[in-house]
Amino acid sequence: MYQIIAIAVLVVIVFSAFMAILSRYRKCPSDKVLVIYGKVGRDSDGSTRSARCIHGGAAFIVPVIQSYQYMDLTPISMNVDLRNALSKQNIRVDVPSRFTVGISTEPSVMQNAAERLLGLKMAEVQELARDIIFGQLRLVVATMDIEEINSDRDKFLAAVSANVENELKKIGLRLINVNVTDINDESGYIEALGKEAAAKAINDAKKSVAEKDRDGEIGQAEAHRDQRIRVSEANALAIKGENDSKIEVSRSEAKRREQEAEALKIAMAAEAVQQARAKAEAYKAQQEAELVRFELEKTRGQADVIAKAQISKEQAEIEAEADASVLRRKAQGEADAIYAKLEAQARGSREILEKQAEGMAKLIEVSGDANSAVKLIIADKLEDLTRIQVEAIKNIKIDKVTVWDSGQGTSEDGKTSTAGFLSGMLKSVPPLSDLFNQSGMELPELLGKKVDE
């Protein structure tokens, strides 16, 4: 078991080492330069190399002692607008131009790029190249006359390319393209040269035009003379030929008209026959078409009537069935609602009665017997009973009561008239004992005892 584990661990270690080795193998794309730096060997003269450049290939990067970076070969295009450059004639000129540069793939120049441009951003490389181009462009302008710069543009571009190319190679770049636009000077010298050249060209052109016009007039006169002679000869021959042609034309025309008349006669007869046949066939076809259309219209009318009747019948049946279904569902819904309402009321009444019965049973159980339970209920409702008795005389409207009382007792019991009146009013209220008796019950002793008369 331990041997298997050891073998597995060894296999994993070997596989990891192999993958690590493979991960250090780097391929160089075609638009980049692979720069390997660190311990990369020595040159042929025995000096230590600072870097090794590879373009279009691959290399193994030794771990720990070597590392790598890529340099982009994408061309860099920049505007180099040279202002106030002093020419050989001490005239300041403006040379707006556009340069395109890029990292060179020559082995020695690539080595310079690896030593001076590795790690720089594209903007930094562009700025460095622009500074070099500015200097060399000023140098070339200072060695040439304005006439040479303006007229011999190829010589100027060749001088600029040669100077700039040599300086750019020192930092690992190569010049791809140079494009110089209009060259201007602050004194207007180039403009004056242009005007002089334009005036000279215009004068030369005018002279050439005049000479050509002269030659043209002479040639035109000679041509007119030859033309008149040749035209006269040709006219004579033409008149003779025309006369002969007219005779032949007349003969041919007469023969043509004769043949045309014969052909027209035959054609008119055939056309009349064909028109008669066509009219007969058209009448027949129209008659058949009218018969077919009549049958079609008749069938279509019958079909429309039958279809409308069938549709009306089915629509009426569907509407009647829908109305009946609505009425049945409405009646069923009302019946269900009434049933549910009555059932709910019955359940409520039953619940009330059951709760009252349970309360009465518990009250009897607590009080000991039914009589005591009734007494407790009456005692609980005594306030309501008293309020009912008061309500009996509360709404009696007595606007005014005048009692003339001398203060002497006039009744048998010795009460005064006022006392008798008040006593009569109180007696008009039913006593509790009478109220209980009318209800078929007996007044509990705790509320009072009945006095024997």
VOROZA-852192 format. One record per residue (C-alpha): residue in one letter; z, x, y. Coordinates in steps of 0.02 Angstrom, whole numbers, m for minus. Each point is the difference from the previous one (the first is absolute). Example, Ala and Ser with C-alpha at 12.3 -4.5 7.8 and 13.67 -1.06 7.14 Angstrom:
! residues 2
VOVO a 390 615 m225
VOVO s m33 69 172
! end
This chain:
! residues 453
VOVO m 0 0 0
VOVO y 48 140 121
VOVO q m160 92 m43
VOVO i m105 m153 45
VOVO i 90 m18 167
VOVO a m24 185 37
VOVO i m185 m12 m41
VOVO a m19 m154 112
VOVO v 89 88 144
VOVO l m111 153 m24
VOVO v m156 m109 1
VOVO v 57 m85 160
VOVO i 35 168 82
VOVO v m169 69 m52
VOVO f m90 m157 58
VOVO s 91 2 167
VOVO a m42 183 25
VOVO f m182 m35 m43
VOVO m m9 m145 123
VOVO a 83 107 135
VOVO i m131 133 m29
VOVO l m140 m128 10
VOVO s 74 m72 160
VOVO r m20 170 83
VOVO y m187 3 m33
VOVO r m85 m54 161
VOVO k m181 m51 27
VOVO c m84 24 168
VOVO p m105 m145 68
VOVO s m171 37 74
VOVO d 55 m43 178
VOVO k 154 112 m1
VOVO v 50 181 m24
VOVO l 144 40 m118
VOVO v 111 138 73
VOVO i 120 85 m122
VOVO y 131 108 83
VOVO g 149 102 m58
VOVO k m28 136 m129
VOVO v m188 m11 m20
VOVO g m48 181 m42
VOVO r m85 140 96
VOVO d m168 33 80
VOVO s m127 126 m61
VOVO d 70 131 120
VOVO g 175 m22 m72
VOVO s 76 m100 146
VOVO t 104 m153 m35
VOVO r m92 m164 22
VOVO s 82 m133 106
VOVO a m91 m146 m80
VOVO r m137 m48 m121
VOVO c m128 m132 50
VOVO i m96 m109 m124
VOVO h m140 m121 43
VOVO g m73 m107 m137
VOVO g 105 50 m149
VOVO a 176 m1 m70
VOVO a 145 121 m23
VOVO f 169 11 m83
VOVO i 147 9 121
VOVO v 134 113 m71
VOVO p 169 m84 24
VOVO v 131 80 114
VOVO i m109 146 58
VOVO q m151 m101 62
VOVO s m32 m157 103
VOVO y m155 m84 70
VOVO q m72 m106 142
VOVO y m167 m81 39
VOVO m m108 28 154
VOVO d m117 m142 49
VOVO l m185 41 22
VOVO t m34 m156 103
VOVO p m105 46 154
VOVO i 90 m6 167
VOVO s m102 m67 147
VOVO m 63 31 177
VOVO n m60 m15 179
VOVO v m1 165 96
VOVO d m38 m44 181
VOVO l m10 167 90
VOVO r 27 m19 188
VOVO n m36 123 142
VOVO a m62 140 m113
VOVO l m68 147 101
VOVO s m180 45 m45
VOVO k m87 168 20
VOVO q m59 m56 174
VOVO n 180 m42 51
VOVO i m41 m185 0
VOVO r 130 m111 m82
VOVO v m70 m119 m130
VOVO d 68 m139 m110
VOVO v m49 9 m184
VOVO p 53 m159 m93
VOVO s m20 29 m187
VOVO r 60 m56 m170
VOVO f 42 121 m141
VOVO t 26 m37 m184
VOVO v 99 129 m101
VOVO g 82 8 m170
VOVO i 91 117 m119
VOVO s m124 122 m76
VOVO t m24 20 m188
VOVO e m51 184 9
VOVO p 129 102 m98
VOVO s 47 116 143
VOVO v 3 m139 129
VOVO m 101 m112 m116
VOVO q 127 140 m13
VOVO n 14 2 191
VOVO a 24 m190 1
VOVO a 138 15 m132
VOVO e 89 130 104
VOVO r m18 m85 171
VOVO l m25 m186 m26
VOVO l 103 m44 m154
VOVO g 127 m133 42
VOVO l m76 m46 170
VOVO k m45 m180 36
VOVO m m177 m53 40
VOVO a 41 m22 185
VOVO e 74 174 11
VOVO v m154 78 m83
VOVO q m112 m99 120
VOVO e 97 61 152
VOVO l m9 181 m59
VOVO a m189 m12 m30
VOVO r m25 m81 171
VOVO d 87 145 88
VOVO i m111 127 m88
VOVO i m158 m100 39
VOVO f 46 m16 184
VOVO g 18 188 16
VOVO q m162 44 m89
VOVO l m96 m136 93
VOVO r 56 71 167
VOVO l m52 174 m58
VOVO v m175 m57 m48
VOVO v m24 m95 164
VOVO a 52 156 98
VOVO t m138 104 m84
VOVO m m145 m120 36
VOVO d m94 m64 152
VOVO i m2 m185 38
VOVO e m189 m3 m31
VOVO e 28 67 m175
VOVO i 141 m120 m35
VOVO n m99 m148 63
VOVO s m176 39 m63
VOVO d 28 106 m155
VOVO r 127 m109 m86
VOVO d m32 75 m171
VOVO k 45 174 61
VOVO f 158 m67 79
VOVO l 52 m92 m159
VOVO a m38 152 m108
VOVO a 109 111 111
VOVO v 141 m128 m2
VOVO s m11 m21 m189
VOVO a 2 188 m32
VOVO n 150 34 112
VOVO v 101 m152 m54
VOVO e m39 26 m185
VOVO n 65 179 1
VOVO e 162 m50 84
VOVO l 29 m152 m109
VOVO k m20 103 m160
VOVO k 151 101 51
VOVO i 111 m153 m26
VOVO g m96 m68 m152
VOVO l m116 m126 85
VOVO r m188 m16 6
VOVO l m111 m82 131
VOVO i m95 m149 m70
VOVO n m89 m71 151
VOVO v m16 22 189
VOVO n m66 m135 116
VOVO v m14 36 187
VOVO t m37 m147 114
VOVO d m55 5 183
VOVO i 48 159 95
VOVO n 51 m23 181
VOVO d 50 118 142
VOVO e 101 m34 156
VOVO s m133 70 120
VOVO g m142 m110 m63
VOVO y m105 149 m54
VOVO i m46 m75 m169
VOVO e m45 m164 84
VOVO a m111 94 124
VOVO l m85 91 m145
VOVO g m30 m166 m82
VOVO k m74 m74 158
VOVO e m112 154 23
VOVO a m61 m12 m179
VOVO a m25 m186 19
VOVO a m99 23 162
VOVO k m108 135 m79
VOVO a m29 m108 m152
VOVO i m46 m148 111
VOVO n m122 104 104
VOVO d m80 73 m156
VOVO a m14 m173 m70
VOVO k m79 m68 159
VOVO k m126 144 1
VOVO s m41 m29 m181
VOVO v m19 m185 32
VOVO a m118 31 147
VOVO e m107 118 m103
VOVO k m4 m122 m142
VOVO d m45 m141 121
VOVO r m145 105 68
VOVO d m64 39 m173
VOVO g 23 m182 m44
VOVO e m104 m62 148
VOVO i m142 120 m39
VOVO g 2 m44 m182
VOVO q 10 m183 44
VOVO a m156 10 111
VOVO e m98 91 m133
VOVO a 59 m124 m128
VOVO h m56 m145 111
VOVO r m173 76 18
VOVO d m20 24 m186
VOVO q 71 m171 m26
VOVO r m128 m84 113
VOVO i m146 89 m85
VOVO r 62 m39 m172
VOVO v 44 m177 48
VOVO s m175 m33 67
VOVO e m80 65 m158
VOVO a 121 m97 m104
VOVO n m30 m158 102
VOVO a m188 10 m29
VOVO l 23 22 m185
VOVO a 133 m135 2
VOVO i m113 m126 87
VOVO k m137 28 m125
VOVO g 121 m14 m141
VOVO e 78 m155 75
VOVO n m168 m87 11
VOVO d m41 39 m180
VOVO s 175 m55 m49
VOVO k m16 m164 95
VOVO i m160 m42 m94
VOVO e 83 35 m166
VOVO v 153 m94 56
VOVO s m102 m153 47
VOVO r m86 m1 m169
VOVO s 163 22 m91
VOVO e 85 m131 108
VOVO a m135 m130 m39
VOVO k 14 34 m185
VOVO r 189 m8 10
VOVO r m2 m166 90
VOVO e m119 m73 m129
VOVO q 114 54 m142
VOVO e 155 m58 93
VOVO a m77 m174 27
VOVO e m40 m15 m185
VOVO a 172 60 m49
VOVO l 82 m117 126
VOVO k m95 m149 m69
VOVO i 55 40 m178
VOVO a 178 33 58
VOVO m 13 m164 98
VOVO a m62 m99 m150
VOVO a 124 85 m116
VOVO e 139 m21 128
VOVO a m35 m187 15
VOVO v 7 m19 m189
VOVO q 161 98 m11
VOVO q 79 m98 142
VOVO a m43 m165 m87
VOVO r 76 61 m162
VOVO a 152 66 89
VOVO k 27 m165 91
VOVO a m16 m98 m163
VOVO e 124 113 m87
VOVO a 116 m6 151
VOVO y m4 m192 2
VOVO k 37 m4 m185
VOVO a 141 125 13
VOVO q 73 m93 150
VOVO q m7 m164 m97
VOVO e 90 78 m148
VOVO a 126 79 117
VOVO e 34 m167 85
VOVO l 26 m83 m169
VOVO v 119 138 m52
VOVO r 91 m10 166
VOVO f 15 m190 m18
VOVO e 75 17 m174
VOVO l 115 138 63
VOVO e 59 m101 149
VOVO k 25 m152 m112
VOVO t 101 100 m127
VOVO r 97 87 138
VOVO g 43 m169 83
VOVO q 58 m74 m166
VOVO a 101 155 m36
VOVO d 80 m6 173
VOVO v 48 m183 m20
VOVO i 70 27 m175
VOVO a 89 159 51
VOVO k 76 m81 156
VOVO a 58 m151 m102
VOVO q 73 112 m135
VOVO i 85 108 130
VOVO s 71 m154 90
VOVO k 63 m69 m164
VOVO e 83 163 m52
VOVO q 71 23 175
VOVO a 75 m176 m2
VOVO e 74 30 m173
VOVO i 73 166 55
VOVO e 73 m76 160
VOVO a 73 m148 m96
VOVO e 75 115 m129
VOVO a 69 112 139
VOVO d 77 m151 92
VOVO a 75 m65 m161
VOVO s 69 172 m41
VOVO v 74 13 176
VOVO l 81 m173 m15
VOVO r 69 41 m173
VOVO r 71 165 58
VOVO k 72 m80 158
VOVO a 81 m141 m100
VOVO q 64 124 m128
VOVO g 71 109 141
VOVO e 85 m149 86
VOVO a 72 m58 m166
VOVO d 63 175 m39
VOVO a 76 12 174
VOVO i 89 m170 m15
VOVO y 60 45 m174
VOVO a 64 168 59
VOVO k 87 m79 151
VOVO l 85 m136 m106
VOVO e 46 128 m132
VOVO a 75 114 134
VOVO q 97 m147 75
VOVO a 64 m51 m171
VOVO r 52 178 m38
VOVO g 87 8 169
VOVO s 93 m164 m27
VOVO r 48 53 m175
VOVO e 63 166 64
VOVO i 102 m88 137
VOVO l 76 m123 m125
VOVO e 34 138 m125
VOVO k 84 106 133
VOVO q 102 m151 61
VOVO a 50 m39 m178
VOVO e 50 181 m30
VOVO g 98 1 164
VOVO m 88 m164 m44
VOVO a 42 65 m174
VOVO k 74 160 71
VOVO l 94 m101 133
VOVO i 74 m114 m135
VOVO e 41 153 m104
VOVO v 91 81 146
VOVO s 91 m158 63
VOVO g 50 m60 m174
VOVO d m72 m177 1
VOVO a m135 m107 81
VOVO n 120 m85 122
VOVO s 59 163 72
VOVO a m180 58 12
VOVO v m45 m157 99
VOVO k 147 30 114
VOVO l m59 176 34
VOVO i m176 m63 39
VOVO i 69 m132 119
VOVO a 110 128 85
VOVO d m153 111 22
VOVO k m99 m146 75
VOVO l 144 m69 106
VOVO e m70 77 159
VOVO d m168 m85 m31
VOVO l 85 m168 m34
VOVO t 100 12 160
VOVO r m157 44 97
VOVO i m87 m154 m73
VOVO q 145 m112 60
VOVO v m9 75 174
VOVO e m189 m23 2
VOVO a 27 m186 m29
VOVO i 72 m29 176
VOVO k m71 150 91
VOVO n m158 m88 55
VOVO i 85 m160 61
VOVO k m52 m16 182
VOVO i 142 m65 111
VOVO d m48 10 181
VOVO k 165 m56 70
VOVO v 166 m68 m67
VOVO t 125 m77 119
VOVO v 172 m41 m68
VOVO w 124 m98 107
VOVO d 167 35 m74
VOVO s 166 m50 78
VOVO g 91 121 m112
VOVO q 99 m135 m90
VOVO g m18 m33 m185
VOVO t m96 m156 m38
VOVO s m26 14 m185
VOVO e 121 m37 m141
VOVO d 27 183 m39
VOVO g 44 35 181
VOVO k m158 103 41
VOVO t m84 m9 168
VOVO s m177 m63 25
VOVO t m71 177 19
VOVO a 84 62 m158
VOVO g m64 m150 m94
VOVO f m178 32 58
VOVO l 2 181 m56
VOVO s 80 m43 m165
VOVO g m137 m128 m32
VOVO m m134 128 33
VOVO l 75 121 m125
VOVO k 17 m139 m130
VOVO s m186 m30 15
VOVO v m28 169 m85
VOVO p 8 m21 m192
VOVO p 154 88 m71
VOVO l m25 134 m134
VOVO s 85 m106 m132
VOVO d m122 m143 28
VOVO l m145 122 m5
VOVO f 60 68 m169
VOVO n 29 m175 m67
VOVO q m177 m54 48
VOVO s m64 151 m92
VOVO g 96 m48 m159
VOVO m 120 146 18
VOVO e 184 20 37
VOVO l 65 99 147
VOVO p 87 158 m63
VOVO e 185 12 34
VOVO l m20 165 92
VOVO l m97 m95 136
VOVO g 130 m136 21
VOVO k 88 m142 m90
VOVO k m35 m182 20
VOVO v 141 m95 87
VOVO d 51 m165 m79
VOVO e m21 m147 118
! end
